[in-house]
Amino acid sequence: MTVKVVTDSTADLPPRLAKELGITVVPVYLRFGDSVYRDRVDISEDEFYQRLLCDPIHPNTTQPTPQDFADVYQKLSQEADGIISIHVSSKLSGTCNSALQGKELVKRGCPIEVVDSRVLSMGLGLLAIAATTIARSENSLQEIVTDTKEIVSSIRLFILLDTLKYLALGGRIGKAQALLGSVLNVKPILTVKDGELVPVGRVRSRGKGIDKLFDFVKSAVDIQDLAIVHATTPDEAQMLCEHIGSVFPKERIRLARVGPALGVHGGPGAIMVTFREKDQLSIRE
């Protein structure tokens, strides 16, 4: 059977990779005052970060509408026997709920299942990639959904931020609020736990932060897939890639960029590493 995979632009999947794997990406909306843009469709990463730094108006984001999802599902249903739609943590965004509403708007077509990834950025991207692998094995939609959900708990993600300023401005600071009173110039490190952003440490320099990201990878158990995602520091991401290459095959490291949808909250300088540890699917593989 043919099962199509859908995700949203917070997955930070490189467009070429999404196209190669046949993953449909539904863009999140970005607003600068009265101007509305579709993430990576109407505004590029470079344009976004330039405006984020220079525009007096701080942007905000809005999840895709139910109709956006319904339109995608309707189109894909013409060539698919089922659709699995995997999205950013429901504790961080209303995107999952919007996808569920969109599913209800599709009166005819193939069955659709919506999955809460409980993560974000390329953590979500890695889950979508894994789902495409599962879908190629000719399983039923329900089996694909079950296997994909099993992988959720094996996704790890660690984020080094230059500042918590943008998380606070966007109202997404959550449990990281505890770090706001930290000494100036301390760099926060966050992870996602139970679908929420939580602090896991702080360092006094970016160099030490990059070292800490490497340590998280080094201490991981049997990594199956790994990605490095940066906002505005490609050289730094490449340096981290070279470092991680000593413990994980460099040619298998995926490099991606934090897009506008998450850049609003992470700000310039954000860099993260995310990986999938050994799980039931990888054991069967």
C-alpha angles and dihedrals in degrees: 000000000000115000120181123210121220128185137159132254094260084078088078089214110171104250093234091054093047090052093046092052095041094241114154113220118203110205124235117225122249123200129200100181107297094349116097125196135181110236110262091348103074097015130036127218092253093049091048098051091046090054092043090059098040109028114093089214115080109221128230134198135232126196120245113275123254087249090055089058093042090054091051093046092048092052095046093046089068090068103025139073091207143000129218112196114195121189149179117284112293088222090063102038144015091233095106091052091048090052091051090051090048090053089057091053092060104090097179134026141064126332116278128204123192119208127196106219092196087215140069145221116017089345083072088039092056090050091051090049091051090049091056089053091051092046091057091062093077093245124152118266091252092052090050091051092048093049092045092052090051089059094054093083092052095060115101126188131182124184129198112201130191089215142353089228095103095046089052093047091050093048093237099110095111114159091355085078087093090071096055092090092054123126113280117269093024111135116223124222117204137185135186116252123176088348096306134103111250132173119251099175149317133239135197098231140025090242091060089045092055089049089052092053088053090050091055089054093044092054095047123113117245101325114218100184134003139189136187115207126190135180105205107344111081093159090054091049090051091050090052089048091055091049094048088048087078091067104024128035106273093212089061096052112109117217119205141159132241104246129213094271092065097023088071088067103030098042129201115327096032113143129174144178122212130179144171116234126206114299140161093281093053090049090055091045 
